[in-house]
Structure formats: structure tokens, C-alpha cells
Amino acid sequence: MIKLCKLRFKVINVYIAPDKEIEETDFSSLFGPHTLIIGDFNAKSKLWGSPQADKRGLLLEEMVDRHSAIVLNTGQATYLHYTGAESHLDVAIVDSASAALSDWSVLNNTMGSDLCPTVVNIYDRKPYVQSDSPPRFRLSKADWRKFKELCNETITVELIESSDNIDIINKNLTNAIISTAECCIPVTRPGRKKIKR
């Protein structure tokens, strides 16, 4: 059991040898709320990226479906044979409520093994990120009288007739409106917002 900031999480690490016979009950007992099941199942399924499914993979697929669990794998191979062939033998499974708070990745350094290490992150609170959205004018706080006066001063016939090129006229007019607005209308500041996972 791992205690995170807001919840307790059960982590089950699994290794099943390729020649071991597996029954449905062997898999079924692993599933539960706030549970991460991760390991080398030696099971193949298209659900986690294998080109072909085998009997064990189909049985595990059925258990995932029956327990409304989610496979976190992204389809990246986790086993590298010395011939260069790749396999998808490692699987990470979480309960459906935890899936939106979790992600899975494969490290590219095998550290001398034929298996690539996998990493599962479980976030028990929504992270904050700096907003990338541009500042917006707060129109409800505008000084419209001042805006109208400044527009009458800056947006003139001369501004529009200053060029024969429509793109230049458009740019000059846009710049005049924006600089006038910046004098009369407050803008929002980019802030932090919660990311939904």
C-alpha cells in the first residue's frame, strides 16, 4: 500500500513465467479500487501493442473488461530480443477511477537487460500550469468615453490613405486600435489553471 497526498494506492507487481498455466481466478483476485497492477505477464494482446494476441493475453483482456479497468500502455514495446525483435510483455493496469490520474512510459535505457524499465505516474491532485493563453481585454472595466476620444484622434483618414497596400493599411489600423485599447481597457493577466486529467 502506498499513501499519496489524498489517497492510498495498492501496487501489485506481477511476474508470470511463459510456461506457467494461468486460470481466470489468478487474474481476477488482483483487481480492485485504487489499484495498480504492473509487471511482466508474458501475455500478448493488441490492447497493449502486440501485433498478435495469445491465450493469456485474451484472458487478461477479459479480466480488464470485466473489472472495468484500464490498460495504461501506449503501445511501445518493453522487451528487446538480441535479434532486434521487440515484444509487448509488460502491462500496467489501473482501476477506471484512477486512469485519468495516471500515465505510463518506457525508458529507452535497458540498463544491460533485455527488458526496458517502465514508469507509471499517479497524480492524486490536479497540477497547475502557467496559462499559455494571451491576455484578454476586460471589456466590463473599459473607459469607453476615453477610448472613443483616443480613436477619434488616432484613427484618421490620413492613417487609412497612408498606403496603397491593403496589408499595410490593415496593420496600421489594427495597431492603432490595439494601442488605443491598451490605454483604456485593462487586460487579464495569465495565471495558473488546473489541468484536467
Stockholm file with secondary structure:
# STOCKHOLM 1.0

chainA/1-197         MIKLCKLRFKVINVYIAPDKEIEETDFSSLFGPHTLIIGDFNAKSKLWGSPQADKRGLLLEEMVDRHSAIVLNTGQATYLHYTGAESHLDVAIVDSASAALSDWSVLNNTMGSDLCPTVVNIYDRKPYVQSDSPPRFRLSKADWRKFKELCNETITVELIESSDNIDIINKNLTNAIISTAECCIPVTRPGRKKIKR
#=GR chainA/1-197 SS CEECSSCEEEEEEEECCTTCCCCHHHHHTTCCTTEEEEEECCCCCGGGTCSSCCHHHHHHHHHHHHTTEEECCCSCCCEECTTSCEECCEEEEEEHHHHTTEEEEECSCCTTSSBCCEEEEECSSCCEEECCSCCCBCGGGCCHHHHHHHHHHHSCHHHHTTCSCHHHHHHHHHHHHHHHHHHHSCBCCCCEEECCC
#=GC SS_cons         CEECSSCEEEEEEEECCTTCCCCHHHHHTTCCTTEEEEEECCCCCGGGTCSSCCHHHHHHHHHHHHTTEEECCCSCCCEECTTSCEECCEEEEEEHHHHTTEEEEECSCCTTSSBCCEEEEECSSCCEEECCSCCCBCGGGCCHHHHHHHHHHHSCHHHHTTCSCHHHHHHHHHHHHHHHHHHHSCBCCCCEEECCC
//
